[in-house]
Amino acid sequence: MKQNASFRFWDFNIWQSISATGLVVSVMSQLGLFLTGREVKDFNNLYLVWALVFGAGTLLRYYMFRNGIEPGHHHHHHD
């Protein structure tokens, strides 16, 4: 049975899941640093990294959707 094929933004792939988790952990860490009065140089760069990883995952998932590649599908060549 074929499912309704639609591109849903909130169905995360592994890259998007990693970046979303990293974002949550970074926010919690920054809150902990703020509450303890500490500062880490260039800590805010983590947010840029997580955004780039999330964007790359979104592009990859959209590319796979447009080309009919199902999640978890691995193409193997046999001789």
Biopython code that builds the backbone (N, CA, C, O; Angstrom):
import numpy as np
from Bio.PDB.StructureBuilder import StructureBuilder

atoms = [
    (1, "MET", "N", (0.841, -1.173, 0.000)),
    (1, "MET", "CA", (0.000, 0.000, 0.000)),
    (1, "MET", "C", (0.890, 1.241, 0.000)),
    (1, "MET", "O", (1.770, 1.383, 0.848)),
    (2, "LYS", "N", (0.657, 2.119, -0.938)),
    (2, "LYS", "CA", (1.468, 3.320, -1.065)),
    (2, "LYS", "C", (0.916, 4.429, -0.173)),
    (2, "LYS", "O", (-0.286, 4.695, -0.148)),
    (3, "GLN", "N", (1.821, 5.061, 0.551)),
    (3, "GLN", "CA", (1.417, 6.158, 1.424)),
    (3, "GLN", "C", (1.297, 7.445, 0.627)),
    (3, "GLN", "O", (1.868, 7.578, -0.455)),
    (4, "ASN", "N", (0.554, 8.382, 1.173)),
    (4, "ASN", "CA", (0.414, 9.687, 0.553)),
    (4, "ASN", "C", (1.763, 10.394, 0.574)),
    (4, "ASN", "O", (2.301, 10.678, 1.644)),
    (5, "ALA", "N", (2.304, 10.675, -0.594)),
    (5, "ALA", "CA", (3.624, 11.303, -0.691)),
    (5, "ALA", "C", (3.485, 12.817, -0.569)),
    (5, "ALA", "O", (2.980, 13.476, -1.478)),
    (6, "SER", "N", (3.925, 13.349, 0.531)),
    (6, "SER", "CA", (3.949, 14.792, 0.720)),
    (6, "SER", "C", (5.188, 15.140, 1.536)),
    (6, "SER", "O", (5.610, 14.377, 2.405)),
    (7, "PHE", "N", (5.750, 16.280, 1.249)),
    (7, "PHE", "CA", (6.941, 16.725, 1.953)),
    (7, "PHE", "C", (6.513, 17.424, 3.227)),
    (7, "PHE", "O", (5.943, 18.514, 3.183)),
    (8, "ARG", "N", (6.788, 16.796, 4.365)),
    (8, "ARG", "CA", (6.431, 17.367, 5.655)),
    (8, "ARG", "C", (7.714, 17.826, 6.342)),
    (8, "ARG", "O", (8.623, 17.034, 6.590)),
    (9, "PHE", "N", (7.766, 19.110, 6.640)),
    (9, "PHE", "CA", (8.981, 19.707, 7.197)),
    (9, "PHE", "C", (9.370, 19.090, 8.533)),
    (9, "PHE", "O", (10.562, 18.962, 8.811)),
    (10, "TRP", "N", (8.415, 18.703, 9.370)),
    (10, "TRP", "CA", (8.730, 18.277, 10.730)),
    (10, "TRP", "C", (9.073, 16.804, 10.867)),
    (10, "TRP", "O", (9.261, 16.333, 11.988)),
    (11, "ASP", "N", (9.162, 16.056, 9.771)),
    (11, "ASP", "CA", (9.641, 14.676, 9.826)),
    (11, "ASP", "C", (11.162, 14.710, 9.687)),
    (11, "ASP", "O", (11.688, 14.706, 8.574)),
    (12, "PHE", "N", (11.863, 14.744, 10.817)),
    (12, "PHE", "CA", (13.317, 14.934, 10.800)),
    (12, "PHE", "C", (14.053, 13.675, 10.351)),
    (12, "PHE", "O", (13.632, 12.554, 10.637)),
    (13, "ASN", "N", (15.160, 13.886, 9.641)),
    (13, "ASN", "CA", (16.089, 12.798, 9.365)),
    (13, "ASN", "C", (17.183, 12.837, 10.438)),
    (13, "ASN", "O", (17.115, 13.645, 11.364)),
    (14, "ILE", "N", (18.176, 11.977, 10.316)),
    (14, "ILE", "CA", (19.194, 11.862, 11.369)),
    (14, "ILE", "C", (19.971, 13.167, 11.556)),
    (14, "ILE", "O", (20.276, 13.540, 12.688)),
    (15, "TRP", "N", (20.294, 13.865, 10.468)),
    (15, "TRP", "CA", (21.064, 15.109, 10.576)),
    (15, "TRP", "C", (20.258, 16.193, 11.266)),
    (15, "TRP", "O", (20.794, 16.955, 12.071)),
    (16, "GLN", "N", (18.978, 16.265, 10.954)),
    (16, "GLN", "CA", (18.122, 17.251, 11.597)),
    (16, "GLN", "C", (17.914, 16.913, 13.073)),
    (16, "GLN", "O", (17.862, 17.808, 13.917)),
    (17, "SER", "N", (17.797, 15.639, 13.376)),
    (17, "SER", "CA", (17.636, 15.222, 14.774)),
    (17, "SER", "C", (18.881, 15.547, 15.595)),
    (17, "SER", "O", (18.777, 16.020, 16.727)),
    (18, "ILE", "N", (20.050, 15.294, 15.027)),
    (18, "ILE", "CA", (21.306, 15.599, 15.718)),
    (18, "ILE", "C", (21.409, 17.101, 15.978)),
    (18, "ILE", "O", (21.770, 17.521, 17.077)),
    (19, "SER", "N", (21.092, 17.904, 14.970)),
    (19, "SER", "CA", (21.222, 19.349, 15.135)),
    (19, "SER", "C", (20.181, 19.899, 16.118)),
    (19, "SER", "O", (20.480, 20.814, 16.886)),
    (20, "ALA", "N", (18.974, 19.352, 16.100)),
    (20, "ALA", "CA", (17.953, 19.805, 17.053)),
    (20, "ALA", "C", (18.369, 19.454, 18.477)),
    (20, "ALA", "O", (18.207, 20.263, 19.391)),
    (21, "THR", "N", (18.902, 18.253, 18.667)),
    (21, "THR", "CA", (19.393, 17.848, 19.986)),
    (21, "THR", "C", (20.561, 18.735, 20.411)),
    (21, "THR", "O", (20.622, 19.179, 21.558)),
    (22, "GLY", "N", (21.478, 18.990, 19.495)),
    (22, "GLY", "CA", (22.613, 19.868, 19.787)),
    (22, "GLY", "C", (22.166, 21.267, 20.160)),
    (22, "GLY", "O", (22.753, 21.894, 21.041)),
    (23, "LEU", "N", (21.140, 21.757, 19.501)),
    (23, "LEU", "CA", (20.617, 23.084, 19.815)),
    (23, "LEU", "C", (20.048, 23.125, 21.230)),
    (23, "LEU", "O", (20.314, 24.062, 21.983)),
    (24, "VAL", "N", (19.270, 22.116, 21.588)),
    (24, "VAL", "CA", (18.686, 22.064, 22.934)),
    (24, "VAL", "C", (19.785, 21.989, 23.994)),
    (24, "VAL", "O", (19.733, 22.701, 24.997)),
    (25, "VAL", "N", (20.780, 21.124, 23.771)),
    (25, "VAL", "CA", (21.882, 20.978, 24.733)),
    (25, "VAL", "C", (22.685, 22.276, 24.821)),
    (25, "VAL", "O", (23.105, 22.667, 25.910)),
    (26, "SER", "N", (22.901, 22.940, 23.697)),
    (26, "SER", "CA", (23.640, 24.205, 23.705)),
    (26, "SER", "C", (22.906, 25.281, 24.484)),
    (26, "SER", "O", (23.522, 26.034, 25.239)),
    (27, "VAL", "N", (21.596, 25.359, 24.309)),
    (27, "VAL", "CA", (20.798, 26.347, 25.043)),
    (27, "VAL", "C", (20.867, 26.066, 26.545)),
    (27, "VAL", "O", (21.038, 26.982, 27.350)),
    (28, "MET", "N", (20.730, 24.787, 26.912)),
    (28, "MET", "CA", (20.802, 24.434, 28.332)),
    (28, "MET", "C", (22.196, 24.745, 28.900)),
    (28, "MET", "O", (22.319, 25.225, 30.027)),
    (29, "SER", "N", (23.228, 24.470, 28.121)),
    (29, "SER", "CA", (24.593, 24.754, 28.573)),
    (29, "SER", "C", (24.818, 26.244, 28.736)),
    (29, "SER", "O", (25.431, 26.685, 29.708)),
    (30, "GLN", "N", (24.324, 27.014, 27.787)),
    (30, "GLN", "CA", (24.504, 28.456, 27.879)),
    (30, "GLN", "C", (23.736, 29.027, 29.072)),
    (30, "GLN", "O", (24.204, 29.963, 29.720)),
    (31, "LEU", "N", (22.574, 28.473, 29.361)),
    (31, "LEU", "CA", (21.832, 28.892, 30.547)),
    (31, "LEU", "C", (22.625, 28.569, 31.813)),
    (31, "LEU", "O", (22.688, 29.384, 32.734)),
    (32, "GLY", "N", (23.227, 27.384, 31.858)),
    (32, "GLY", "CA", (24.070, 27.015, 32.998)),
    (32, "GLY", "C", (25.264, 27.938, 33.143)),
    (32, "GLY", "O", (25.619, 28.329, 34.255)),
    (33, "LEU", "N", (25.884, 28.288, 32.027)),
    (33, "LEU", "CA", (27.004, 29.231, 32.081)),
    (33, "LEU", "C", (26.552, 30.591, 32.586)),
    (33, "LEU", "O", (27.240, 31.230, 33.382)),
    (34, "PHE", "N", (25.390, 31.027, 32.118)),
    (34, "PHE", "CA", (24.865, 32.326, 32.549)),
    (34, "PHE", "C", (24.586, 32.332, 34.060)),
    (34, "PHE", "O", (24.925, 33.282, 34.766)),
    (35, "LEU", "N", (23.962, 31.254, 34.530)),
    (35, "LEU", "CA", (23.596, 31.192, 35.949)),
    (35, "LEU", "C", (24.815, 31.091, 36.870)),
    (35, "LEU", "O", (24.758, 31.520, 38.022)),
    (36, "THR", "N", (25.905, 30.531, 36.371)),
    (36, "THR", "CA", (27.123, 30.425, 37.177)),
    (36, "THR", "C", (28.069, 31.596, 36.956)),
    (36, "THR", "O", (29.121, 31.677, 37.590)),
    (37, "GLY", "N", (27.697, 32.504, 36.056)),
    (37, "GLY", "CA", (28.523, 33.682, 35.808)),
    (37, "GLY", "C", (29.765, 33.401, 34.976)),
    (37, "GLY", "O", (30.708, 34.192, 34.985)),
    (38, "ARG", "N", (29.777, 32.308, 34.275)),
    (38, "ARG", "CA", (30.935, 31.971, 33.436)),
    (38, "ARG", "C", (30.657, 32.309, 31.983)),
    (38, "ARG", "O", (29.514, 32.502, 31.568)),
    (39, "GLU", "N", (31.746, 32.374, 31.224)),
    (39, "GLU", "CA", (31.623, 32.702, 29.809)),
    (39, "GLU", "C", (32.621, 31.868, 29.026)),
    (39, "GLU", "O", (33.764, 31.694, 29.448)),
    (40, "VAL", "N", (32.185, 31.354, 27.883)),
    (40, "VAL", "CA", (33.057, 30.592, 26.988)),
    (40, "VAL", "C", (33.167, 31.385, 25.693)),
    (40, "VAL", "O", (32.163, 31.729, 25.068)),
    (41, "LYS", "N", (34.408, 31.668, 25.305)),
    (41, "LYS", "CA", (34.643, 32.450, 24.091)),
    (41, "LYS", "C", (34.104, 31.697, 22.878)),
    (41, "LYS", "O", (34.318, 30.491, 22.752)),
    (42, "ASP", "N", (33.420, 32.385, 22.004)),
    (42, "ASP", "CA", (32.874, 31.855, 20.752)),
    (42, "ASP", "C", (31.830, 30.757, 20.953)),
    (42, "ASP", "O", (31.610, 29.956, 20.045)),
    (43, "PHE", "N", (31.189, 30.701, 22.106)),
    (43, "PHE", "CA", (30.154, 29.700, 22.353)),
    (43, "PHE", "C", (28.992, 29.859, 21.379)),
    (43, "PHE", "O", (28.379, 28.870, 20.977)),
    (44, "ASN", "N", (28.691, 31.075, 21.006)),
    (44, "ASN", "CA", (27.566, 31.335, 20.099)),
    (44, "ASN", "C", (27.767, 30.735, 18.708)),
    (44, "ASN", "O", (26.804, 30.581, 17.958)),
    (45, "ASN", "N", (29.001, 30.397, 18.358)),
    (45, "ASN", "CA", (29.246, 29.777, 17.061)),
    (45, "ASN", "C", (28.583, 28.410, 16.950)),
    (45, "ASN", "O", (28.325, 27.933, 15.845)),
    (46, "LEU", "N", (28.306, 27.777, 18.086)),
    (46, "LEU", "CA", (27.605, 26.492, 18.061)),
    (46, "LEU", "C", (26.244, 26.621, 17.396)),
    (46, "LEU", "O", (25.814, 25.706, 16.693)),
    (47, "TYR", "N", (25.567, 27.723, 17.601)),
    (47, "TYR", "CA", (24.244, 27.914, 17.013)),
    (47, "TYR", "C", (24.331, 27.971, 15.492)),
    (47, "TYR", "O", (23.453, 27.458, 14.800)),
    (48, "LEU", "N", (25.376, 28.587, 14.977)),
    (48, "LEU", "CA", (25.593, 28.619, 13.529)),
    (48, "LEU", "C", (25.845, 27.210, 12.999)),
    (48, "LEU", "O", (25.301, 26.827, 11.963)),
    (49, "VAL", "N", (26.661, 26.447, 13.700)),
    (49, "VAL", "CA", (26.957, 25.074, 13.282)),
    (49, "VAL", "C", (25.679, 24.239, 13.262)),
    (49, "VAL", "O", (25.428, 23.526, 12.290)),
    (50, "TRP", "N", (24.869, 24.316, 14.315)),
    (50, "TRP", "CA", (23.631, 23.527, 14.358)),
    (50, "TRP", "C", (22.677, 23.953, 13.252)),
    (50, "TRP", "O", (21.986, 23.111, 12.678)),
    (51, "ALA", "N", (22.626, 25.235, 12.946)),
    (51, "ALA", "CA", (21.757, 25.709, 11.861)),
    (51, "ALA", "C", (22.225, 25.178, 10.515)),
    (51, "ALA", "O", (21.407, 24.784, 9.683)),
    (52, "LEU", "N", (23.540, 25.163, 10.295)),
    (52, "LEU", "CA", (24.076, 24.642, 9.032)),
    (52, "LEU", "C", (23.832, 23.143, 8.887)),
    (52, "LEU", "O", (23.473, 22.676, 7.806)),
    (53, "VAL", "N", (24.022, 22.389, 9.964)),
    (53, "VAL", "CA", (23.768, 20.944, 9.926)),
    (53, "VAL", "C", (22.279, 20.687, 9.664)),
    (53, "VAL", "O", (21.930, 19.812, 8.872)),
    (54, "PHE", "N", (21.409, 21.444, 10.324)),
    (54, "PHE", "CA", (19.974, 21.282, 10.111)),
    (54, "PHE", "C", (19.608, 21.612, 8.665)),
    (54, "PHE", "O", (18.829, 20.892, 8.040)),
    (55, "GLY", "N", (20.166, 22.692, 8.135)),
    (55, "GLY", "CA", (19.901, 23.075, 6.741)),
    (55, "GLY", "C", (20.375, 22.023, 5.758)),
    (55, "GLY", "O", (19.685, 21.726, 4.782)),
    (56, "ALA", "N", (21.552, 21.455, 6.007)),
    (56, "ALA", "CA", (22.068, 20.401, 5.128)),
    (56, "ALA", "C", (21.162, 19.169, 5.192)),
    (56, "ALA", "O", (20.890, 18.547, 4.165)),
    (57, "GLY", "N", (20.702, 18.822, 6.375)),
    (57, "GLY", "CA", (19.782, 17.693, 6.512)),
    (57, "GLY", "C", (18.468, 17.944, 5.804)),
    (57, "GLY", "O", (17.897, 17.031, 5.208)),
    (58, "THR", "N", (17.983, 19.176, 5.864)),
    (58, "THR", "CA", (16.741, 19.531, 5.176)),
    (58, "THR", "C", (16.909, 19.417, 3.668)),
    (58, "THR", "O", (16.042, 18.873, 2.984)),
    (59, "LEU", "N", (18.024, 19.929, 3.147)),
    (59, "LEU", "CA", (18.279, 19.829, 1.711)),
    (59, "LEU", "C", (18.417, 18.372, 1.260)),
    (59, "LEU", "O", (17.900, 17.991, 0.210)),
    (60, "LEU", "N", (19.108, 17.572, 2.050)),
    (60, "LEU", "CA", (19.271, 16.161, 1.725)),
    (60, "LEU", "C", (17.915, 15.453, 1.709)),
    (60, "LEU", "O", (17.631, 14.680, 0.795)),
    (61, "ARG", "N", (17.095, 15.708, 2.697)),
    (61, "ARG", "CA", (15.788, 15.064, 2.774)),
    (61, "ARG", "C", (14.890, 15.514, 1.625)),
    (61, "ARG", "O", (14.158, 14.703, 1.056)),
    (62, "TYR", "N", (14.941, 16.794, 1.283)),
    (62, "TYR", "CA", (14.140, 17.306, 0.172)),
    (62, "TYR", "C", (14.604, 16.689, -1.148)),
    (62, "TYR", "O", (13.781, 16.323, -1.987)),
    (63, "TYR", "N", (15.924, 16.574, -1.331)),
    (63, "TYR", "CA", (16.471, 15.948, -2.539)),
    (63, "TYR", "C", (15.987, 14.501, -2.646)),
    (63, "TYR", "O", (15.579, 14.054, -3.719)),
    (64, "MET", "N", (16.034, 13.777, -1.535)),
    (64, "MET", "CA", (15.604, 12.379, -1.542)),
    (64, "MET", "C", (14.109, 12.288, -1.840)),
    (64, "MET", "O", (13.683, 11.398, -2.578)),
    (65, "PHE", "N", (13.310, 13.190, -1.280)),
    (65, "PHE", "CA", (11.871, 13.209, -1.527)),
    (65, "PHE", "C", (11.583, 13.465, -3.001)),
    (65, "PHE", "O", (10.753, 12.785, -3.606)),
    (66, "ARG", "N", (12.269, 14.443, -3.574)),
    (66, "ARG", "CA", (12.033, 14.811, -4.982)),
    (66, "ARG", "C", (12.440, 13.705, -5.938)),
    (66, "ARG", "O", (11.880, 13.604, -7.030)),
    (67, "ASN", "N", (13.403, 12.871, -5.558)),
    (67, "ASN", "CA", (13.888, 11.807, -6.426)),
    (67, "ASN", "C", (13.301, 10.442, -6.083)),
    (67, "ASN", "O", (13.748, 9.423, -6.609)),
    (68, "GLY", "N", (12.303, 10.418, -5.205)),
    (68, "GLY", "CA", (11.602, 9.182, -4.899)),
    (68, "GLY", "C", (12.397, 8.182, -4.088)),
    (68, "GLY", "O", (12.095, 6.989, -4.120)),
    (69, "ILE", "N", (13.411, 8.640, -3.359)),
    (69, "ILE", "CA", (14.222, 7.744, -2.534)),
    (69, "ILE", "C", (13.560, 7.640, -1.166)),
    (69, "ILE", "O", (13.369, 8.646, -0.484)),
    (70, "GLU", "N", (13.216, 6.433, -0.772)),
    (70, "GLU", "CA", (12.552, 6.243, 0.507)),
    (70, "GLU", "C", (13.575, 6.275, 1.632)),
    (70, "GLU", "O", (14.699, 5.805, 1.455)),
    (71, "PRO", "N", (13.205, 6.823, 2.790)),
    (71, "PRO", "CA", (14.121, 6.827, 3.930)),
    (71, "PRO", "C", (14.534, 5.411, 4.307)),
    (71, "PRO", "O", (13.701, 4.507, 4.377)),
    (72, "GLY", "N", (15.823, 5.228, 4.548)),
    (72, "GLY", "CA", (16.339, 3.919, 4.938)),
    (72, "GLY", "C", (16.603, 3.005, 3.756)),
    (72, "GLY", "O", (17.047, 1.874, 3.955)),
    (73, "HIS", "N", (16.345, 3.456, 2.522)),
    (73, "HIS", "CA", (16.581, 2.622, 1.354)),
    (73, "HIS", "C", (18.049, 2.655, 0.969)),
    (73, "HIS", "O", (18.634, 3.723, 0.791)),
    (74, "HIS", "N", (18.637, 1.469, 0.842)),
    (74, "HIS", "CA", (20.030, 1.357, 0.427)),
    (74, "HIS", "C", (20.094, 0.571, -0.866)),
    (74, "HIS", "O", (19.603, -0.555, -0.947)),
    (75, "HIS", "N", (20.699, 1.169, -1.870)),
    (75, "HIS", "CA", (20.794, 0.521, -3.172)),
    (75, "HIS", "C", (22.085, -0.284, -3.240)),
    (75, "HIS", "O", (23.175, 0.260, -3.062)),
    (76, "HIS", "N", (21.957, -1.574, -3.495)),
    (76, "HIS", "CA", (23.135, -2.437, -3.568)),
    (76, "HIS", "C", (23.278, -3.000, -4.976)),
    (76, "HIS", "O", (22.295, -3.362, -5.623)),
    (77, "HIS", "N", (24.507, -3.065, -5.428)),
    (77, "HIS", "CA", (24.801, -3.684, -6.725)),
    (77, "HIS", "C", (25.316, -5.085, -6.488)),
    (77, "HIS", "O", (26.202, -5.307, -5.663)),
    (78, "HIS", "N", (24.753, -6.021, -7.217)),
    (78, "HIS", "CA", (25.193, -7.413, -7.121)),
    (78, "HIS", "C", (25.689, -7.862, -8.485)),
    (78, "HIS", "O", (25.070, -7.567, -9.508)),
    (79, "ASP", "N", (26.810, -8.577, -8.497)),
    (79, "ASP", "CA", (27.349, -9.095, -9.758)),
    (79, "ASP", "C", (26.784, -10.448, -10.081)),
    (79, "ASP", "O", (27.130, -11.032, -11.107)),
]
sb = StructureBuilder()
sb.init_structure("model")
sb.init_model(0)
sb.init_chain("A")
sb.init_seg("    ")
for serial, (resi, resn, name, xyz) in enumerate(atoms, 1):
    if name == "N":
        sb.init_residue(resn, " ", resi, " ")
    sb.init_atom(name, np.array(xyz, "f"), 0.0, 1.0, " ", f" {name:<3s}", serial, name[0])
structure = sb.get_structure()
